[in-house]
Every structure is written in structure tokens, then in C-alpha cells.
Amino acid sequence: MRIDVISLFPEFVDQCAGFGVVGRARERGLLSLHGWNPRDHAEGNYRRVDDRPFGGGPGMVMMIEPLRAAIRAAQAAGHVDDRPPARVVYMSPQGRPLDQAKVRELAALDRLVLLCGRYEGVDERLIRAEVDEEISIGDYVLSGGELAAAVVVDAVARLQDGALNDAESAIQDSFEADGLLDCPHYTRPVEHELGTVPAVLMSGNHAEIARWRRMQALGRTWARRPDLLDEAALSPADRRLLDEWRASGEG
Ligand SMILES: NC(=O)c1ccc(NCc2ccccc2N2CCOCC2)nc1
């Protein structure tokens, strides 16, 4: 998959995507990342990319032409005959919330262009003419769209075939599969001043361990993210586990 990032700080996203699974996916050629700086496409001596907002008010707005030229350059550079033009996604607080379903949809594309706003944002005419969809990574304000773009790159990279090894895939699957929060994890030492590892995990009884982990996932989801838990859709066994978790006073 090819991702083109339009940003005044293209190296920002490139560096965020240089480590671990994402870095490995790039080395394996599963994902390629290309940065495009609108300033390189701005006219005049000062290479203007922003200007004052019509109607007054604080801050500056990113101008149409440098962004449009950068998007055009990105689309031309990565164009493959009889392939559809890249989908252009604008990272913005006004976007649709990113969730794993949307990540899966984006990860299936051949190409993606991520547009990162700075200043107060981008001239609305550019958005209407060039942007296919706006995506938000959450209801909070960042200084620029680059961190949001880096989040999309990471989440999408993990889903490229071959990016994850078997263990990593299993973890990804379990996380995605039932939409529950994860269970707690422990490793050596067994005894520590911060506490002892739950005995069930030391029992070697794999059925009991799986049961305990499922109960913890259900309980924690119920306690922390009830919005993710559709109790009605729980199997009778899961419902019993959740009741047991609540009765155990862990809640
Ligand atoms: N939640 C998100 O996905 C998210 C994404 C981007 C972002 N910021 C870039 C931005 C993009 C578009 C419009 C305004 C702005 N901002 C520019 C700086 O000033 C604040 C407004 N913030 C949060």
C-alpha cells in the first residue's frame, strides 16, 4: 500500500512510522510512505502557504493552491494505469471518528493521500473540491493533523498482509474480534512489592486461565467502557462470567 502525506512537516509522519511493526512493514515493502510539502508548491519569493481569514478573526488559513498542487503531485507520482485515483482523507476535528472498521476499510486500499492541516485549518473550497472524507482520531484539538495522520499510518500498516508475525496477529485478532477491552497481563517476578501474580495464571490449567482472562475482559469492559459492551449480545456463558466478576467485588 502507498500512503502520501501532505504536510508542512512531512518528516514528522515519516519518523513516527520508522519504528517497530510499521518500520518493518516499510522495510518489507508492504507499505510505502511519501511526504509532500505544500511549501514546495507555493508561488512567489515567500512561498506563501497561508493567509489571513476572510471575515476576520485570529490565526491564518491554509491557501488552496499550494495544497492542490501538492495533492496533484502526490496523485501523479503514485499513479498506476487503470487504477482508481487515490482517496484523499483530511485529518480534522470535524471528521468522522476513526474506528477499527474504518481502519480496515482504509487498509484495503491500494493508495491513500492524508492531508494534514496546520494554522486554523484549510480553505473550505479545497476541502470540497479535493477531499473525499474527513477523519478525526478523537474529540480533542491538536496543533496539526500530522499526529492524526501518523495514527492512521500505524493502524493501517499493521493490517497489511505480512506486517505482523503469528503472535502479533493473534493479539491483533483477539483485540479486534469481540470488541472487548483486553485482560490484565503479568510477567516475572511472581512476587513483588507491588503485588503477586494471580494464582490462576500460575496454575497451568489452560481452561481456567482462558476463563479468567475472558472474565477480566468482560468485567473491565463493563466497568470502563460500557458503551462497547452490548450486554444483550453476550452469550449465556459470558453473562455468567460477567455476573461472577461483578460479584467478586472487582468492579
Ligand atoms: N482530532 C483530530 O483528529 C484532529 C485533527 C487535526 C487537528 N489539528 C489540525 C487541524 C485540522 C483541521 C482543522 C483545524 C485544525 N487545527 C489546527 C490547529 O489549531 C486547532 C485546529 N486536531 C485534531
The ligand as an SDF file (V2000), in Angstrom:
LIG
                    3D

 23 25  0  0  0  0  0  0  0  0999 V2000
   -8.9650   15.1270   16.4480 N   0  0  0  0  0  0  0  0  0  0  0  0
   -8.2670   15.1130   15.3080 C   0  0  0  0  0  0  0  0  0  0  0  0
   -8.2300   14.1520   14.5570 O   0  0  0  0  0  0  0  0  0  0  0  0
   -7.5120   16.3510   14.9730 C   0  0  0  0  0  0  0  0  0  0  0  0
   -7.0160   16.5350   13.6980 C   0  0  0  0  0  0  0  0  0  0  0  0
   -6.3000   17.7020   13.3810 C   0  0  0  0  0  0  0  0  0  0  0  0
   -6.1240   18.6380   14.3860 C   0  0  0  0  0  0  0  0  0  0  0  0
   -5.4620   19.8050   14.1630 N   0  0  0  0  0  0  0  0  0  0  0  0
   -5.1740   20.2980   12.8110 C   0  0  0  0  0  0  0  0  0  0  0  0
   -6.4460   20.8750   12.2450 C   0  0  0  0  0  0  0  0  0  0  0  0
   -7.0240   20.2680   11.1410 C   0  0  0  0  0  0  0  0  0  0  0  0
   -8.2040   20.8010   10.6010 C   0  0  0  0  0  0  0  0  0  0  0  0
   -8.7970   21.9240   11.1450 C   0  0  0  0  0  0  0  0  0  0  0  0
   -8.2340   22.5440   12.2430 C   0  0  0  0  0  0  0  0  0  0  0  0
   -7.0480   22.0420   12.8050 C   0  0  0  0  0  0  0  0  0  0  0  0
   -6.4380   22.6690   13.9040 N   0  0  0  0  0  0  0  0  0  0  0  0
   -5.2320   23.4100   13.5880 C   0  0  0  0  0  0  0  0  0  0  0  0
   -4.5610   23.9300   14.8370 C   0  0  0  0  0  0  0  0  0  0  0  0
   -5.4620   24.6050   15.6530 O   0  0  0  0  0  0  0  0  0  0  0  0
   -6.5560   23.7830   16.0570 C   0  0  0  0  0  0  0  0  0  0  0  0
   -7.3350   23.2840   14.8750 C   0  0  0  0  0  0  0  0  0  0  0  0
   -6.6030   18.4340   15.6300 N   0  0  0  0  0  0  0  0  0  0  0  0
   -7.3050   17.3100   15.9320 C   0  0  0  0  0  0  0  0  0  0  0  0
  1  2  1  0
  2  3  2  0
  2  4  1  0
  4  5  1  0
  4 23  2  0
  5  6  2  0
  6  7  1  0
  7  8  1  0
  7 22  2  0
  8  9  1  0
  9 10  1  0
 10 11  1  0
 10 15  2  0
 11 12  2  0
 12 13  1  0
 13 14  2  0
 14 15  1  0
 15 16  1  0
 16 17  1  0
 16 21  1  0
 17 18  1  0
 18 19  1  0
 19 20  1  0
 20 21  1  0
 22 23  1  0
M  END
$$$$
